[in-house]
Amino acid sequence: MARSSLLDRLPVTPPVLMVRLAVAAVVAQIGIAVTGSVVRVTGSGLGCPTWPNCNPGSLIPVAHPELLPLHQWVEFGNRLLAVVVVIVSGACLLAALGSRPRRTRLVWLAAAMPLGVVAQAVIGGITVLVGLAWWSVMPHFLASIVLVWLAVELVAEARDGGPTAPVVPRAVRTLAVVSTVVLGALLVAGTLVTAAGPHAGDSATPRLGIPVPALAQLHADLLFGYLGLVVGLGFALWATDAPAKVRRRYWWLVGVVLAQGALGGIQYGLGVPEVLVSFHVLGAALVTAAAAGVWTATRTPIRGIAPIHPGSATTPDPTPADEAAVRARS
């Protein structure tokens, strides 16, 4: 009772503010993934050799005979951006708690943002302490990708404003799930290529002892598999006369996947130049966001369903009749 009373004292969050904060979370999560790649390709991973301080006894970079200033400030800049992510994530959670009616799913998605930041801080600290070992860098990137997906889900939940129902058949949604699983495998394979490649974040860091061409072939094979599933998803969407919103999101996904695939081929052919690595990380985050956008578009808000009570902390789930009505309108 005391907790509910305290939450009810929070300022009411305007829906438009909730949406804007959720969009900011997407941008922040993509941004921190890209700046993390800049740290790696510039060899600045140990520019701040301690954590949470940059140098022993100092939170900020200080002159050090064994550390280049560029490396120190690149790594420190990435940590500063992490502070921005913390602020945005905390604001998302407070805004979700201040939404009326307070929706459980919205609160949990918003809570995933600061919880993800805490997890990333722990992973980042371990990464520094183990000298950027490849097995510690992989989850650092993959956690960012998961948070990008959840941030897109948060945007959709903020915009929907309540219960939703599917607007495509279950088979189409299942195909979308399968393609997402393959996308996850594709991203993991990409981190393995990076783990064996030349950009470790520090010249003294041991690399994964598997030939890069073999891992790159695995990565390419998974890309072709994912492309096939994306093509199949497109045929399914048109065959079932999916709403225009879903098809529009689908074309965005096709565009970023093709661009990412082309960039990967160019990157490999040119010997993995540093600048293209960061663009490739950006592309991976954008593909993830686009795939999440397609997934969230397969459901639409059910209008006209009132919450249990204007001050209630939850809203009712849609009934089968509600879902049937939505599909009929779509």
Secondary structure, DSSP 8 states (H G I E B T S, - for coil): -HHHHHHHTS----HHHHHHHHHHHHHHHHHHHHHHHHHHHTT-TTSS-SSSSSBTTBSS----TTS-HHHHHHHHHHHHHHHHHHHHHHHHHHHHHT-SS--HHHHHHHHHHHHHHHHHHHHHHHHHHTTS-HHHHHHHHHHHHHHHHHHHHHHHHHHH-S-EEESS-HHHHHHHHHHHHHHHHHHHHHHHHHHHSS--SSTT----SS-HHHHHHHHHHHHHHHHHHHHHHHHHHHHTT--HHHHHHHHHHHHHHHHHHHHHHHHHHTT--HHHHHHHHHHHHHHHHHHHHHHHHTEEE-TT---SSTT-S------HHHHHHHHHH-
